[in-house]
Amino acid sequence: MERVKKIKYIDNDENLGIDYDWDLIAREYKKLGVPPEYDITTIIPLGNNALKWYILTSERSVGKTTNILLIGMVMNALYGTMIQLIRHEIDKASYYETLFDRVVSYNQGQYIRRLTNGEFETVKYYSRNFYYATTDPKTNKTVRSNKSFCVALAANECYSLCSFYEAPLGDWIILDECFNEKNRPEEFVHFVHLHKTIVRDRMSDKIIVLGNNLDINNIWYRQLTIHNVVRKMKKGEHKIAYTSEGMPIFVHFMENRLPEKRRIFNKAHYGFNNPELNAITGNGSWNMKIYPLTNMLEDREQITRGIYFSYHDDLYLEASFINTRSGVYLELHPAHRNAALEGDVLFKITQPIEPNELYFGYDKLSKRILEMITNKKVTFSDNETGELFNKFLYEGMKKRIE
């Protein structure tokens, strides 16, 4: 693959970054021989210059990482772009050493040969950098490219990196394995700080967020203020969501294109509907634990109400104590109004501000609720409410509903 001879810059200003020819990048990507069913350039609108963020999430592996890496490798071959591969923490070396295995092994090294004009055949990882490499037939030693094409970074090192790290060509920014059940609010903040260090004042970058987690209530959606859009999406759907400030974000809930053998295997082994196992069975849309539902209790009578739970400063859940044949339960459902009133109790996992706000876990009512959780005396209007309350508990107290 030949380097672009004359590089253009946005508004003819080198400080704003490269004005990438996304049609050219897509054509060269296709020339690598990517199978049509995995051609990601037909899905994500890279040529939309207003878009900086792209979120691709799916059930398990659908070839996201491989093909996003390939696009970055094409950009490197054409423009010298340096892929910025980010995780919140640096992973074990074994993860990075095998990251490009699918790229390297496809059709006996077809991708690498075409990217490097036959000069190299594999990828090697050294000191947080990825290089093209080959074996010298005379010495049988590994020879690597003079420059790396990809660097591994840790978002939690953002404050130390800001003083010295420079990436003038770091325009393809991949946030790998982003979504998981243990995501913390500071992870998002760390990434934004690191992103600013990478791009400085450039406008040429693209941020690709990858995840295999189907958690509809993941904190990243909330911090990007697109959770209300994402929660309505279905498998296979993609759309541009807008943040509270009007910034567009491309979101694609990627459908797993199961080969026939896999479909037969799933039908034989996993021919049932269980929301907790959607990532394995391929059924449904979002992964959800099954929670005890209020409608399973008989002779319900409300005793008290006016208890609310705020998840990251949004009023989301309302709780009531109810009397049933089986004793007193705490019932939770989505809040029917967007503000707690005087006399209500509002539990938070962030700093309380108003007189009726309490930090959950340290008062008598909190302790009673925690005791009811332990004794399995809590029910929910639906599974989504259960998921949201579980998030509240985990982020506030590292506790979960079992």
N, C-alpha and C positions, 0 to 999 in steps of 0.2 A: 504494500500500500504506500503510495507516494505522498509526501508532505505537501500541503498547500503552499504554493510558491509566493503568493502575495496575500498576506493576512490583512483583513479589514478590521477596523475598530469601531465601536459604537460611537456614533456622532463624530467620527474621525478623531476621537480622543482616546489615546492609549490607556489613560488612567481609568476609563470606564470599562475596559476589557474588550475581548475579542467579539466581533460581530459574527457569530457562528452561522455557517450555511447548514441549517438543519436538514434540508433536502439532500445535500451532498452526504452528510453523516448517515442518513437513513439509507441512501443508495449503497454506500460502501459497507454498511452493516449487513445489508441483504446479500452483497457479494461474498460475504464470509460463508454463506451456505446455511444460514440459520433456518431450521424447519419452519414453514409458514405458520404452524399452530403456536409457535413460540415467538413469533416476530412481534416484539413489544412496541416497535415504532408505529404499528398500525393502530395502536390503542392510545398511547400517551401523546398529547399535543405539544411536542417539544418546540415547535415553531412559534408557539404563542409566547411572545416576549413579555407579556404581562404576568405570565405564570413563573413563579420561582419555586414553589413547593409542589411536590408530587408525592402522594401517599399511596403505596401499593400494599395491600394486605390481603391475605388469603388463608385458606386452610392448608397447613403444612406446605410442602414444596410444590410450586408450579413453575419453577424455572426463573423466578423473579431475579434472584441475585446473580445468577449466571449471565442473564441477558442484559441486566443493568451494568454489570462489569464489562461486558463486551462493547456496549455503547461507549463507555469511558475509554476502552482500549482503542476503539476507532478514533475517538477524539484525540487521543495521545498520538496516534500514528499520523493524523492529518494536521494537528495544530500544536502538538507538544503538551496538551493538557495533562495535568497531574491529578489522578484520581485521589480524592480524600475519603478514605474509608474510616468511618467513625463508629465506635461503640462507647458506651458510657465509661467502661473501664477496659484497659488492655486485657485481652483474653490470653489464654495459654498459647504458646508458640505453635502447638500442634494444630490449633484451629486455623491459624494463618497459613501454615505450611500446606494445608489441604484445601484452602479456600478456592483455588483456581483449578482444582482437579478435573472438574467437568469441562472447563474451558480447554484444558490441555488434552484431555483424553478423547474429545469428540472427534469421531471419524479419523482416528490415528493422527491427531495433531493438526487437523485441517485449519482450525481457527488461527493458531499461532503461526503456522507457515504463511498464511495469507496476510496476516497483520505485519509480519516482519520480512516479507519477501523471501521466505525460506532460510533466513539467517539463523533463526532460533527455533527451538522445538518444545520448550517447557518454560515454567515460571518458578523462580526460587525466591524465598523469603529470607532477608538478612536485615537485622537491626531495624525492624519496623518498616522496611521498604521492600517492594516487590520488583524483581528484575526479570527480564527475559534471559533465558540461559540455553546453552547447548553443551554437548560433550565434545571436547577436542579429540578427534580420532587418533592423533599421534601420541598424546600424553594421557588420554583417558581422564582428563581433569575437566571439571565444570568451568565453562567460560560464560560470564554474564555480561549483559549490556552495560555500557558506560553509565547510563542514567536509569534510574528507576522510573516506572510509569504509575506507581501507586504507593501511597504511604498510609500506614495504620496510625490512627490517632485515638486518644481517650478524652471524652468530653469532660471528665472530672479533673483533667489537668489544665482546664481552660485558663485558669488565672496565672499559672506559671508560663504557659505557652504564649500568652498575649505580649510578653515583653521581648520575645526573640523570634517567634515562629513567623516565617514568611512563605507565602505560596502564591506568587504572582500569576501562576497558571492553574491554580487549584479551583477550577470552575465546575467540576463534576463531583458533587459532595454526596456521598452515600451514607445514610444513617442506618446501619445494619442491625437486624434483629431488635428493632426498636421497641415494639409493644410486648409487654409481659405483665403478669399479674403483680409483680413487685415494683413497677414503675413508681418513682417518687417525684414530687413536684420539682425538686432541685435539678433533676436530670434535664428537664426542658430548659431551665435557666442556664445550666452549664453548656448545653448545645448552642444556644443563641450567642453566648459569650464567645465560644470557640468559632462559630460561624463568622462573627464580626472580625475576629483575628485573621481568619483565612481570606476573606474577600476584601477587607478594608473598605474601599469605596467603589469597588467594581459593580457593574450591573450585568455581568456576563454569566453569572453562576446559575446552576440548577441544583436544588436540594431534593434528593430522592430518599424518602422514608420507607423502609421495608419492614414488614412484620408478618409473622405467621399466626399471630394471636387474634382470635375473633371476639375479643371482649368489647362489647358495644359501649361500655362505660369507661374505657381506658382514659386515664387522666390526660393523655396528650390531646385527644379530641376536645376536651374541655379547655385546656390551656390555649389551644388554637381557636377556641370559641366556635367550633363547627359541629359540636356534639349533637345539636338538634337536627342537623342535616344528616349526619352519618347514621344516627339511630333509625332512620327511615329507609336506608338503602338495603337492597337485596343482593343476593349472590349474583355475580356477573355484571352488576351495574357499575357505571362510572359517571361522575358528574363533577362540575366545578362548584365547590362550596365557597361561600364568602364569609370571612371573619367579621367580628363586630365592627372592625374598622374598614371593611370593604375590600380587604386583600383577597384575591382569588387563590384557591388551593384545589388542585386536581386530586380527586379521590377515586380510587378504583378498587372495588371489592372483587378480586380476581377469582374466577371460577376455575376449579381444578378440572382440566380436560382429561378425564380418566380414560386410559386406554381400555380396550375391550376386555383384556385379561384382568385388569384391576376391577372393572365393573362386575365381572363374573365372580371374582374373589370376594368382593364386598357383599354381593348378594348372597353368597353361600355362607359367609361368616358373620356379617354384620347387618342382616336384613331386619333391622328394627329401628325405631325412632326414639332416640335418647338425646336431648339437647346438650348434655354434657359431652357427648362423643361426636359432635358434628364434624370436627376436624379430621376424624378418622373415617367415619362412615360416609362422609360426603353429603349427608342429609341436612336439611334446614339451612339456616344462614349463619347466625351468630352462635358461638359456644356459650352455653349457660348451664350452670349447676341447677339441679332440681331442688326447690325449696318447699317447705310446708306451706300450703295455701289456706287462707282463712276460710274459704268456702267448704272446706272439709270438716269444719267444726260445726256441731249441732247446737241449736238453741243459743245463739249468740246475743248478748246484751251488752251494750256499751256502758262502761262505768265512768271513765274519764276521757277527756280529749284535750287538745291544745298543746301537744308535745310535738316539736318539729326538729328535724335534723338538716343542717346546712352542710352541703358538700362543696368545698371550695367557694364559699360565699354565695352559693345559689341555694334558695329554699327548695328542697326537693322532696323530702319525705315527711309525712305526718303519722304520728303514732297514737293509738288509743288503747287503754286497758279494757278488755272485754271479759265478761263472765260467761262461761260455757258449762256444759255438763261435766267436762273434764277439768274444771277449775279455771283460774284466772290466766289469761294469755295477754301478751302484747301483740297488737295487730298493726302492721305498717302498710301504708299505701301512698301513692303520689300525692304531694300537697296540692290542695285545690285552690290555693291562692299564692301569690308571689311575695308575701310579706307576713311576718309574724306580728300579731297584735299585742297590745299591752295586756299582761296577764298570762300570755302564752310562755312556754319554755322553749328556747331555741338552743339546741346543742350544736357545737361547732368543733372542728379539729384545727381551727386557726384561732388567732387571738380574739377573745370576746371584746366587744366594744360597748354594746348597749346593756342596760341593767338586767334585761331578761335573757341575756346570752350567757351560756355556760360552756366551759371547756369540758367535753365529755369524758367521764371516767372518774371524777373526783368528788362528786357529791352523792347524797343519799339516793336520789332518783336514778342516777347513772349506775350506781352499784346494784340497785334493785333490778334494773334492766339487764345488767351483765349476769346477774344471778339467774334471771329468767332465760337468758341465752344458754347458759350452762345446763339448765334443767329442761331445755328444749321446749320452752313455753312461749315461743315467738313464731308468729305466722305472717304471711305476706299476701298482698292482693294478687301478685303475679311474680313470675321468676325474675323479671327485670328489676322489680323493686328489691327483691332479695339480693341480687347482684350489687345494686347500688349501696345497700346497707352494709354488705360485706366489705365493699371498698372503703366505706366510712370507718368501719371498725379496724380494718387492717392499717390504713394510713394513720389513724389516730392512736391505736393501741397495739398494733401487731397481733390482733386477735381475729379469728375467723369463725364463722358459723360452720360447724361440722355437719 
